[in-house]
Amino acid sequence: MKTFLFILIVIASGAAAGLIHGGANLVFVEPSLDQAIGIENQHLFASGEEKDTPEFRAQYDDYRTWQKTGQVFAGGILGISIGALFGIVFALSRDSLLGKTDVKKALVLAGIMWLTIYFIPFLKYPENPPTVGDPETVVLRGVLYLTFIAISGFGVVGFYKLSQKLKTKKLVAVAGYAAFIGIVFVAMPGNPDQITAPMDLVDNFRIMSAFTVSLYWLSLGLILGSLWNHYKPHKEITPSFN
């Protein structure tokens, strides 16, 4: 393995996919956030906790501008961190992944990781706008979500290793994981909060969030697979003696 080239490919693909994700969030997710925060502000005005003054509006606008500006950059940083995990898993499992090219192999792995560490946990604990939910349960909600991700991720790795050890068909491993995660899905507690925001707003936020995260995984698979296919970091340089 050409280590330096591998690191460059991982960083470049993770950053590029993360920037795409951050840009997509600006277009598709931020409008729902603006609506949710606007509802929260109206509640603050009605309760008397804040006053609807020009100063408040100016501070709010500055804060949201700062948030939106930093979102694309933050997407790149998060993309690199997840891309690093993706790159390591791809390097270790490349030979056993389905597909005749590295692009197809990377897309297969991206699909597996999207399903197991994002979509299935998302079905159990769907995302809500930041202003939705009791602030006192935010830690509990975070722990539940991360626990489900860990169980799902380690579960798929465990069944994959078991299928290799027992030399069983991959379909057996898939069925075993499906049964396992189904039990976990039912056993894990649900979201402790009641949703008081308009459901059309919450549903739109969830759909758009799922779309942008899915776009990230698709971009990551395509970009890393293409770079890997072109530069072939898995091939050692053979010394020539002339």
N, C-alpha and C positions, 0 to 999 in steps of 0.2 A: 504494500500500500504506500503510495506517495503521500505522506502525512501532510505536508504543507499544502499540496494541491487539494487534498481532501478538505482541509480546514477552510481554504478559500471558497471552494464550491459550496460548502455548508453555510458559510456566512453570507455569500452572495445570494444564494437561493432563499435562505430564510429572511434576509433583509428585503429582497425584492417582493416576496410574497407578503411580508408584513406591511410594506408600503402600499401594496394593492389593497390589502385588508383595511388599512387605515383610511385610504382614500374612499373606498366603498362605504365605510361607516359614515364619513362626512355626507355622502350623497343620500344614503338610504336609511341610516339609523338616527342621525342627529335630528331630523324633523320630529320624530316621535319623542326624543328627549326634550326638545324645546316645548312641546305640548305638555309633557308630564311635569316639567319644572314650572311651566306657566300655571298649571293647576295647583301645584304646591305653593306658589307665590300667592295665589288668590286666597288659599286657606290661611296663610300667614297674615295677609291683610285683614281678612274677616275676623281672625282671632285677636287682632291688635298686637301681635308679636312684632310685626313690621308695618311701616307706613309706606304707601305708594307715592313716593316722592321722586323728584328728578334725580336726587343723589343716589337713591336706591337703584333706580333704573340704570344710571350710569355705571355704578359698581357692578351690577348684574351683567350688563352688556360687555364690560371689560373682562369679567371673569369668564363668560361663555366664549368670548373671542380667544382668550388664552387657552381654554380647554380645547376648542376646535383646532387651533393652530398646532397645539402639541400632540393632537391625536394621531396624525400621520407619523410623526417621529416616534411616538410611543409604540405604534403598530410595527415599525421597523425593528425596534428593540425586542418587543415580544416575539416577533417573527423569527429573529435570530435564535432566541432561547429555545423555542419549540422546534425550529429547524435543526438545531444541534442534536436534539434527541432523535429527530427523524433521520438525520444523516447517519448517526451511529447505528440505529436499528437497520437502516437500509444496507449499510456496509456489512453487518453481521448476517443478515438474512437474504442478501441479494441472490445467492445461488439457488435458494429454495423457493423464490417468488415466481409466480406465474408470469409469463410474458417472454417474448423473444428479444425484445430490446430493453435497454435500461429505462427508457421513457415509460414503457408499459409496466415494467416491474415497479417503478417508483409510483405510478398511478395506482397500482394494486395495493401497495403498502399504504399510500395516502388514504385510499378508501377504507382499508381495515382500521387504521388509526382514527380516521374521522368517525367511523361507526362506533368503535369501542370506547374511545376516550372523549368523544364529544356528543354524538347524536343520541346514543342510548342514555347517558346521563342527562342530556337535555330533555328527553321525554319524561324522565322522572322528576327533574327539577328544572322546568323551563325558566328562562331568564325573564326578569321583570325590569322595567325602567328603574334607575337608581332611587327615585323618590317614592317608589311603591314598596310597602312593607314596613314593619315595625323596626326602628333602628336598634331596639334592644335585642332583636333576634338575628341581627346580621352575622354575628360570629357563628351562631348555631347553624344558620343556613349555609354559610361558607364551609363549615366542617362537614356537614352532610353531603354537600356537593363534591368536595374534594375526596371524601371517603368513598363515594360511589365511583368516581373516576379511578381511584387507586384499585378498588376491588375489580372493576371491569378490565382495566389494563393488565393487572397481574393475572387475572383469570384467563385472558386470552393467551398470554405467554405460557401459563401453566399447562393449558390444554394443548398448546402447540408442542411444548416439550414432551408431554405425555404421549402424544401421537407419534413423535419421533422415537421415543424410547420403546414403545410397544409395537412400533412399525405398523400402525393401523392406518386406515384410509383417512384422508383429511376430512371427509364428510363426518366421520365419527367424532373428530375433535370439534367440528363446527356444531354438531348436535349436542355434544357435552357442554360446550360453552353456552349455547342457547338455553339449555335447561338450567344451568348454574345461574346465569344472569337473570333468568326469569324468576327464580326463587329469591334472589337478592332484591330484584325490583319490587316484589310484593312485600318482602320482609322489612325493607328500609322504611323509616317513617316519612310521611309526606311533608310538604312545605307547611311550617307552623303558622304562617300568616294568612289572613284573609285579604283578598284583593278588593280595595275600595275604589280604585281608579276605573274609568270607563273601559270595558273589556275590549272594545274595538281598538282603543289606543294600545292596550297591553298586547293584544293579538298581533297588531301590525308591527310593534316593536320586536316581538318574538320571531315573527316570520322574517323580518329584515335582518335581524341578528343572525338567525340560522343561515340565511342566504350569504351574508358576508363572511361568516366563518367557513362555510362550505367553499366559497370562492378562494379563501386562503389555502385550504388543503388542496384544492385542485391546482392552484397556481404553484404551490410548493412542489407537488409531484411532477408537474410539467417542467418547471425550471430546473430542479435538481436532476431529474432524469435526463433532460437535454444536455446539461453541463457534464453530467457523468458520462453520457454516451459519447460526447465529443472529446473530452480530455482523458477519460479512462484512468482515473486515479488508482484503480485496483491493480493495474498492470505495473509490475516492477520494470525498471530500466535494465535491460540486459547489456552488460558490459561487452564491448567488442575489443578483440586483441588483434591488432594488425601489425 
